[in-house]
Amino acid sequence: NKLPSTIWKDIWPAIAKLQHLRSLDVYIDHDSEASWTLVDEATILSPLIPLCQHSRFSTTIHVPVLPPPQDTEENSGSSTEDSLSMLDIRRFIRQRFFPEQRQDGTHGIVYEDDANHMFRDPGPSADELTRTAELTMHLWLHGVELDYLAMSRGLGW
């Protein structure tokens, strides 16, 4: 049995050898309550570098948005980070609202504040969060497809 980290490193050269592959989109995120800022992107993404060296197919890597870099000596770019610039990396805002079953059996919406911490933004007020959660719960319980609603109304979720 291989470790997940070994499988992660070994799978990308194998994918690069696929003769009929024309495009590949890779979405990377985690389901922890921890912020994405704790993730070592260079370590995770460096095994994908062989994919960008093949002109017969395009590879796009989708990862969460990072906060603006801090001007510190330890944040100066490394050669690994420079080599990641070869990858087509697209960033997305992480989902913040999640369904949760309460102890009494009812369902609610939980807000996990990741993006606002990243950008040092105080975030929405408690009233705004309550209204948003109530609206989201109402729509969700009535079977409204929230992703479709957000895209069709340009809400930017």
Secondary structure as the mmCIF struct_conf table of DSSP 4:
data_model
#
loop_
_struct_conf.conf_type_id
_struct_conf.id
_struct_conf.beg_label_comp_id
_struct_conf.beg_label_asym_id
_struct_conf.beg_label_seq_id
_struct_conf.end_label_comp_id
_struct_conf.end_label_asym_id
_struct_conf.end_label_seq_id
HELX_RH_AL_P HELX_RH_AL_P1 PRO A 4 ALA A 16
TURN_TY1_P TURN_TY1_P1 LYS A 17 LYS A 17
TURN_TY1_P TURN_TY1_P2 GLN A 19 HIS A 20
STRN STRN1 SER A 23 TYR A 27
BEND BEND1 SER A 32 ALA A 34
HELX_RH_3T_P HELX_RH_3T_P1 TRP A 36 LEU A 38
BEND BEND2 VAL A 39 VAL A 39
HELX_RH_AL_P HELX_RH_AL_P2 GLU A 41 LEU A 45
HELX_RH_3T_P HELX_RH_3T_P2 SER A 46 LEU A 48
HELX_RH_AL_P HELX_RH_AL_P3 ILE A 49 CYS A 52
TURN_TY1_P TURN_TY1_P3 GLN A 53 GLN A 53
TURN_TY1_P TURN_TY1_P4 SER A 55 ARG A 56
BEND BEND3 PHE A 57 PHE A 57
STRN STRN2 SER A 58 PRO A 64
HELX_LH_PP_P HELX_LH_PP_P1 PRO A 67 GLN A 70
HELX_RH_3T_P HELX_RH_3T_P3 GLU A 73 ASN A 75
BEND BEND4 SER A 76 SER A 76
HELX_LH_PP_P HELX_LH_PP_P2 GLY A 77 SER A 78
HELX_RH_AL_P HELX_RH_AL_P4 SER A 79 LEU A 84
TURN_TY1_P TURN_TY1_P5 SER A 85 MET A 86
BEND BEND5 LEU A 87 LEU A 87
STRN STRN3 ASP A 88 PHE A 92
HELX_LH_PP_P HELX_LH_PP_P3 ILE A 93 GLN A 95
STRN STRN4 PHE A 97 GLN A 101
TURN_TY1_P TURN_TY1_P6 GLN A 103 ASP A 104
BEND BEND6 GLY A 105 GLY A 105
STRN STRN5 HIS A 107 TYR A 111
HELX_RH_AL_P HELX_RH_AL_P5 ALA A 115 MET A 118
TURN_TY1_P TURN_TY1_P7 PHE A 119 ARG A 120
BEND BEND7 PRO A 124 PRO A 124
HELX_RH_AL_P HELX_RH_AL_P6 ALA A 126 LEU A 141
TURN_TY1_P TURN_TY1_P8 HIS A 142 GLY A 143
HELX_RH_AL_P HELX_RH_AL_P7 LEU A 146 ARG A 153
TURN_TY1_P TURN_TY1_P9 GLY A 154 GLY A 154
#
